[in-house]
Amino acid sequence: MPTSRTTAKTASTTRKPTRKSNTAEQMSNSKFHELFMEELKDIYWAEKALVKALPKMQKAATSEELKTAVGDHLEQTKTHVSRLEDIFDMMGKRAVGKKCEAMEGLIAEAQQGVEDTEEDTMVRDACIIIAAQKVEHYEISAYGSLRTLANVMGHSDAADLLEQTLEEEKHADSLLTEIAESTVNEEAAAE
């Protein structure tokens, strides 16, 4: 018969938490989870701001290809907002944004670029592409980080949604590069 000291030692040895034993429930009250939620609020605000800004960029674009790309991304952005709302719901929280200073600055910079270039020129389109790619790169960083945090916490459903959006942001960035390199940059340089 084991002594009580041996039993206590065995019990404490088997209860030691390991990194892999952290569950989503344990993480939901952690500082790490708080970081995830704050970053989620930040990108939610950013996406909602983009829903308002993208129509202005689309209207300012000259080439039909760029207008279409921006319009298509506007529809995708609305889906991104919806996915983020789903993630908030998964976390048992109401979808609330926190002002994203970075996105606010990127949008202001884009608007200034449009104002500083002449209408109906490929130079303006080049400016719009540059501004849009800055936004895409910010979003790629944000969604990649959020996906990683979600995976670490065991929020696989949220991570899957974040991965979908991340891939769409990467595709949008590639499409903008293609438009710039296939027509806009050459025509802008010739103006």
N, C-alpha and C positions, 0 to 999 in steps of 0.2 A: 504494500500500500504506500503510495507516494506521500511525502510530507506536504504540509500546507505550503511550505516555502517553495518546493519544487513545482507544485501546481500553480502557484502565483507566478513563478518565473516562466513557465510554459505558456500561461494565458497571456502574459504581457508580450512575450515573443511573437505569438500568433496574431496579436492585435496591432502590431506596429503598422502604421499606415505606410503604404508604398506610393510612389508617384502615380502608378497605374491604378491604384484603388480610389483615386479621387473621382467622385461621381458628379454629375451635373448638379445634383441637389446640394452637395457639399460646397461646390463652387459658387452657387447662386448668392451666397452671402459674403463672398470674399471681396477683397480690394481688386483682385484680378477681374472679377465679374463686374464690379463697378466701372473699371476701365473700359470693358467691353460695352457696357450700356452707354457710357459717355461718348464713346466713339460712334456708336450706333446713332445716337441723337445728333451728332455732328454731321454725319453723312446724310441723315434724313433731312436735315435742314438744307444741306447743300443740294440734294436732288430736287427738293421742292423749289428752291431758288432757280435751278436750271429749267424747270418746267415753265417758269415765267420768262427766263432770259432767252431760251432757244428760239422762240418765234421771232424775236427781234433780229437774231443772227440770221435766221432763215430769210427774212424779208430783206436784209441788207446784202445778202449774197447775190452775185451776178450770174454765175454759171448754174445751169439747171442741175448738173450733177451734184454740185455742192448744196444747192437748195434741197434736193431730194435727200441727200445724206443727213443734213441737219434735221429735216422733217421726220425722217425715219428714226433718228436718234431721239427726237422729242417723244415719239410714241414709246420707244424703249425705256426712256427715263420715267415715263408714267408707270410703266411696269415695275421699274426699280423701286419707285415709291411704294407701290403695292406690296412688293416682296418685303421691303423693310417693315411695313405695317404688319405683315404676317409674322416676321421675326419678333417684333415687339409683343405680339399676341402669344407666341410660343414662350416668351419669357414671363408672361403674365403681367405685362406692363402696357399702359396706354402709349400709343405712338405720339411722341413729343420731340420736337427738334430743339437743338441748342445752336445758337447762331455760330455758323462756321466762318470765322474771319478769313480763312484762306480762300474759300469759294467766293465770298463777297468781294475780295480783292481781285480774284481772277475774272469775275464777271465785270467789275468796274474797268479793269484793264482792257477787256475785250470791247466794251462799249466805247472807251476812249479811242481805241484803235480804229473802230468803225467811223467815229466822228472825225478822226484825223486823216482819213483817206477819202478820195473822191468816189462818188457814186458810180456804179456801173463800170468798175475797173477790176481787172484781175489782181491788181495790187491789194485792193480791199479784200478780195477772196483769199489771197495769200495771208493777209492779216487775220481773217476769220479762222482759217485753218490753224495758224499758229496758236491763236487764243484757244480754240477748241481742243487742240492737242495738249496744251498745258492743263486744261480741265480734265481731259482723259487720263493724263499721267497722275494727277492728284487722286482721281477716283480709283485707278488701278492700285495705287499704293494703299488707299483706305480699305478697299474691298479685300485685297490680299491679306492685309493685317487682321481685319475682322474675321475672315475665314479661318486664319491660323488660330486666333484666340478662341473662336467657337469650337474648333477641333480639340484644342487642349482641354477645354472644359467639358467635352463630351456632348456638345450640342450639335450632333451630326445633321439634323434636319436643317438647322439654321446655316450650318457650314455649306450644305448642298445649295441652298438658295443664294448664299453669298458667292459661291463658286460660279453659279450660272451668270450672275451679274458681272463678276470679274471677267469672265470670258467674253461677254458682250461688250464690255468697255475696251478690252484688248482688240476686239474685232473693229470697233468704231475707230480706234486709233490707227489701225492698219489701213482702213478704208480712207481715212483722211490723208495718210501718207501717199496712198495710191493716187488720189485725186490731185494732190499737190505735184507729184512727180510726173504724172501722165499729161497734164495740161496746164494747170494754173501757174506754176512757177515759171515755165517757159514763156507763157503769154504775158505774165506780169513783168518779167525781165525785158520784154520787147516793148513795153509801153513807154 
